[in-house]
Amino acid sequence: MRPSLLAAALLTATLSLSACQPQSPPLADTTASQPESKSDAQADARFAELAQRWLDGWLALNPVAATQIGDHRFDDQVDDLSAAGRQKALDFSKEMLAELEAIDVATLSRENQVDAAILRNQLRGEIWNAETLQSWAWDPQAYTGLAGGAIYNLMAREFAPMPERLNAAAARMEKIPQVFAQMRENIDPARVPKIHAETVAKQNAGVLSLIDQLVMPAADQLQGADRERLDAAVATLREAVAEHQAWLDDTLVPNANGEFRIGQALYDQKLQFSLNASLSREEIKQRATAEIERVREEMYGIARTVLADREDAPELPDAPSGDQQQRAIEAALELAYADRPAREDVVELATETTRVATDFVREKDLVTLPDDPVKIILMPEFQQGVAVAYCDSPGPLDKGLDTFYAVSPIPDDWTDEQVDSFLREYNTRMIHLLSIHEAMPGHYLEGAHSADHPSTLRAVLRSGPFAEGWAVYTEDVMADAGYYDSDPLFRLVQLKFYLRSVSNAILDQGIHVDNWTREQAMDLMVNQTFQQEREAAGKWVRAQLTSAQLPTYFVGAQEHFDMRKAVEARDGDAFNLKAYHDAVLSHGAPPVRYVRQLMLDEPIK
């Protein structure tokens, strides 16, 4: 999983830019690299100027995201989520969209046509979110993410000397209480789903853990008035967090009575903005359902191989019934589950498997490797509770800084049975796959390549389906290349991991559109796609907390698989896998359909 630059901390709340604001790094002129284009130079210049103004406005008025992206001019500010701030954001988006719609995109270079399409989808999505979905009124997660990100984005990476970052952190800590106040003003508890309220109530103290773990250990680097200001800001924030916790516990949680399912109409609209892909909800369901059947048949074939000589093996007929197929696959997976780490060794194993995967990619020459460092860390407390792991790449404007492969610790209050369930799911082979997905050659590698693309706008609006789809696609690439000594149990676990991506797409719409119960969701995850109870229970929570994000894995992967088949068909015997991967990543990370159109010289649409 890759945290979105645009979602959790932002509420897509942009503010208008005054003429006196400093300018962000200029967008690259990509038209020069497109000599075959018949674009109009005036139109390209007009679009470049518009895109620059949008980027300046968006960064200046979303300062927490700007820090993450690597623009550090606003490190002492936080987003304004008041009614006035949200109105300015809406006005800004509408003004930018009107100007963009006035440009004849057919006259732009192909690269600028892609960027224009991405920007149009972003602006329409922001307007829809503000006016129709109105997540600012019922989803408290964004406020918590903003408060935590305001500090974390400053302190996690060494983009500037520590005293400079500490001073910025002090300024932001002075302002975070206003984020809490705006949340209490904006949020209607009756519209908040219970699961959202309870999750945020648990996450709120994570802001204090950031202070204790990242800020205070370095506080002695400030002296005099600067240190006094920092200490005062910390004290004020501690009081504000306690006050906010009381409101969460006494007002929000008891009165949260909203429906977490957003319904078909909103879901279909949100899915369009989230994916920016060619597949409809119905097509996604049809394709995913067929894929579950196909993958289960392949897993049964592997199960017959690994169980063939075992006395305790279940029946393994050529044409199994559904029950026979189920028992065989489960028996084979038990062999993989037996090899699992101790609960305290998960992060250490993630570190080792990242090294092994990197060496394998280099040995097989699958793709050009970046030089940027990657670091395995424990997931910060304020971000725990949604995913087991994620990749946090440095912003596209921050060069040479660490990428974080964050792994969530096993909760201290879990029973031995729950821990065993978790470690059966995250067995040794699965940790290898998690490192492939999150680090090498998945999110970490893709993020490093994406940051090298000359279009800053494209880097800022990096596509979730491209990134998640690439990570899933690389799991298959590594297995095909013989990773883990071509071990059949590794392939079996890889297919099980892939089934999680497939089931994500069905689960998301099943819950939000088809009103699935927990029992229906658990049946899909546990019985049909072989997930352990702890994994499935966590995904049930995640699917309630989010919508239209879980399908990004499956849809993006399908688009990547389809694109590769199309390029292989075009190139024939001349197809080269490394050259193909480098070419795909050279376009940054726009929606996959645009990469395909660029690579196959198809119309941009």
ABEGO torsion letter per residue (X at the ends): XBBBAAAAAAGGBBBBBBAABBBBBBBBBAAAABAABABBAAAAAAAAAAAAAAAAAAAAABAAAAAAAGBAAAAABBBBABAAAAAAAAAAAAAAAAAAAABBAAABBAAAAAAAAAAAAAAAAAAAAAAAAGAAAABAAAAAAAAAAAAAAAAABBABBAAAAAAAAAAAAAAAAAAAAAAAAABBAAABBAAAAAAAAAAAAAAAAAAAAAAAAAAAABBEAAAAAAAAAAAAAAAAAAAAAAAAAAAAAAABABBABAEAAAAAAAAAAAAGBABBAAAAAAAAAAAAAAAAAAAAAAAAAAAAABAABBBBBABBBAAAAAAAAAAAAAAAAABBBBAAAAAAAAAAAAAAAAAAAAAAGABBBBABBBBBBBBBAAABGABABBBBBBBAABBGBBBBBBBBBBBAABBAAAAAAAAAABBAAAAAAAAAAABOABAAAAAAAAAABABAAAAAABBAAAAAAAAAAAAAAAAAAGBGGGBAAAAAAAAAAAAAAAAAAAAAAAAAAAGBBAAAAAAAAAAAAGBBAAAAAAAAAAAAABBGAAAAAAAAAAAAAAAAAAAAAAAEAABBAAAAAAAAAAAEBBBAAAAAAAAAGBBBX
